[in-house]
């Protein structure tokens, strides 16, 4: 789902919600690993 949205809107942003900060960081890490995301943004 995230990759589809980013392909359609390359300058768009994705918001990830999770109940704890460690879980948010885990999602961020997974997205950086599996998707072509510029980590500097």
N, CA and C atoms as an extended XYZ file, in Angstrom:
123
Properties=species:S:1:pos:R:3:atomname:S:1:resname:S:1:resid:I:1 pbc="F F F"
N         0.812       -1.187        0.000 N   UNK     1
C         0.000        0.000        0.000 CA  UNK     1
C         0.866        1.267        0.000 C   UNK     1
N         1.867        1.300        0.854 N   UNK     2
C         2.739        2.474        0.926 CA  UNK     2
C         3.462        2.689       -0.394 C   UNK     2
N         3.979        1.608       -0.981 N   UNK     3
C         4.729        1.760       -2.233 CA  UNK     3
C         3.828        2.265       -3.352 C   UNK     3
N         2.578        1.827       -3.370 N   UNK     4
C         1.630        2.277       -4.393 CA  UNK     4
C         1.362        3.774       -4.266 C   UNK     4
N         1.177        4.234       -3.054 N   UNK     5
C         0.915        5.658       -2.828 CA  UNK     5
C         2.132        6.488       -3.224 C   UNK     5
N         3.330        6.025       -2.854 N   UNK     6
C         4.539        6.780       -3.188 CA  UNK     6
C         4.819        6.789       -4.683 C   UNK     6
N         4.438        5.726       -5.396 N   UNK     7
C         4.608        5.728       -6.853 CA  UNK     7
C         3.646        6.707       -7.502 C   UNK     7
N         2.424        6.784       -6.980 N   UNK     8
C         1.424        7.691       -7.537 CA  UNK     8
C         1.740        9.142       -7.179 C   UNK     8
N         2.237        9.366       -5.970 N   UNK     9
C         2.574       10.702       -5.479 CA  UNK     9
C         4.015       10.695       -4.973 C   UNK     9
N         5.002       10.778       -5.885 N   UNK    10
C         6.409       10.645       -5.487 CA  UNK    10
C         6.884       11.691       -4.470 C   UNK    10
N         6.259       12.841       -4.428 N   UNK    11
C         6.655       13.862       -3.449 CA  UNK    11
C         5.739       13.846       -2.231 C   UNK    11
N         4.877       12.833       -2.151 N   UNK    12
C         3.940       12.727       -1.039 CA  UNK    12
C         4.608       12.238        0.227 C   UNK    12
N         3.828       12.209        1.275 N   UNK    13
C         4.323       11.756        2.575 CA  UNK    13
C         3.402       10.670        3.103 C   UNK    13
N         3.961        9.795        3.913 N   UNK    14
C         3.210        8.711        4.534 CA  UNK    14
C         3.262        8.916        6.044 C   UNK    14
N         2.127        8.789        6.686 N   UNK    15
C         2.070        8.882        8.149 CA  UNK    15
C         1.840        7.481        8.699 C   UNK    15
N         2.703        7.078        9.615 N   UNK    16
C         2.579        5.765       10.254 CA  UNK    16
C         2.197        5.996       11.714 C   UNK    16
N         1.111        5.385       12.125 N   UNK    17
C         0.670        5.497       13.515 CA  UNK    17
C         0.893        4.170       14.222 C   UNK    17
N         1.392        4.239       15.427 N   UNK    18
C         1.609        3.039       16.236 CA  UNK    18
C         1.479        3.443       17.704 C   UNK    18
N         1.154        2.503       18.569 N   UNK    19
C         0.928        2.845       19.975 CA  UNK    19
C         2.194        3.193       20.768 C   UNK    19
N         3.365        2.805       20.266 N   UNK    20
C         4.602        3.106       20.994 CA  UNK    20
C         5.664        3.623       20.030 C   UNK    20
N         6.593        4.419       20.556 N   UNK    21
C         7.683        4.948       19.727 CA  UNK    21
C         8.565        3.832       19.158 C   UNK    21
N         8.927        2.801       19.934 N   UNK    22
C         9.736        1.726       19.358 CA  UNK    22
C         9.064        1.049       18.158 C   UNK    22
N         7.753        0.922       18.203 N   UNK    23
C         7.044        0.318       17.082 CA  UNK    23
C         7.062        1.239       15.858 C   UNK    23
N         6.950        2.542       16.074 N   UNK    24
C         7.063        3.502       14.968 CA  UNK    24
C         8.446        3.390       14.330 C   UNK    24
N         9.485        3.312       15.146 N   UNK    25
C        10.852        3.195       14.627 CA  UNK    25
C        11.051        1.881       13.878 C   UNK    25
N        10.394        0.827       14.340 N   UNK    26
C        10.469       -0.460       13.645 CA  UNK    26
C         9.816       -0.355       12.269 C   UNK    26
N         8.667        0.309       12.190 N   UNK    27
C         8.002        0.509       10.896 CA  UNK    27
C         8.879        1.351        9.969 C   UNK    27
N         9.490        2.396       10.523 N   UNK    28
C        10.376        3.261        9.729 CA  UNK    28
C        11.541        2.456        9.162 C   UNK    28
N        12.139        1.630        9.991 N   UNK    29
C        13.258        0.797        9.565 CA  UNK    29
C        12.842       -0.165        8.457 C   UNK    29
N        11.688       -0.770        8.604 N   UNK    30
C        11.196       -1.706        7.587 CA  UNK    30
C        10.936       -0.993        6.266 C   UNK    30
N        10.345        0.189        6.326 N   UNK    31
C        10.077        0.946        5.100 CA  UNK    31
C        11.379        1.315        4.401 C   UNK    31
N        12.374        1.740        5.163 N   UNK    32
C        13.663        2.089        4.567 CA  UNK    32
C        14.329        0.861        3.951 C   UNK    32
N        14.133       -0.293        4.563 N   UNK    33
C        14.760       -1.522        4.078 CA  UNK    33
C        14.102       -2.033        2.791 C   UNK    33
N        12.778       -2.021        2.744 N   UNK    34
C        12.062       -2.653        1.644 CA  UNK    34
C        11.621       -1.697        0.541 C   UNK    34
N        11.613       -0.400        0.807 N   UNK    35
C        11.199        0.583       -0.187 CA  UNK    35
C        12.374        1.494       -0.508 C   UNK    35
N        12.360        2.071       -1.683 N   UNK    36
C        13.412        3.006       -2.088 CA  UNK    36
C        13.063        4.389       -1.541 C   UNK    36
N        13.439        4.625       -0.281 N   UNK    37
C        13.100        5.871        0.397 CA  UNK    37
C        14.379        6.609        0.751 C   UNK    37
N        14.389        7.914        0.440 N   UNK    38
C        15.526        8.756        0.803 CA  UNK    38
C        15.462        9.026        2.304 C   UNK    38
N        16.407        8.504        3.050 N   UNK    39
C        16.374        8.635        4.509 CA  UNK    39
C        16.745       10.037        4.982 C   UNK    39
N        17.238       10.889        4.098 N   UNK    40
C        17.607       12.249        4.473 CA  UNK    40
C        16.388       13.156        4.576 C   UNK    40
N        15.247       12.739        4.060 N   UNK    41
C        14.043       13.594        4.077 CA  UNK    41
C        13.262       13.393        5.329 C   UNK    41
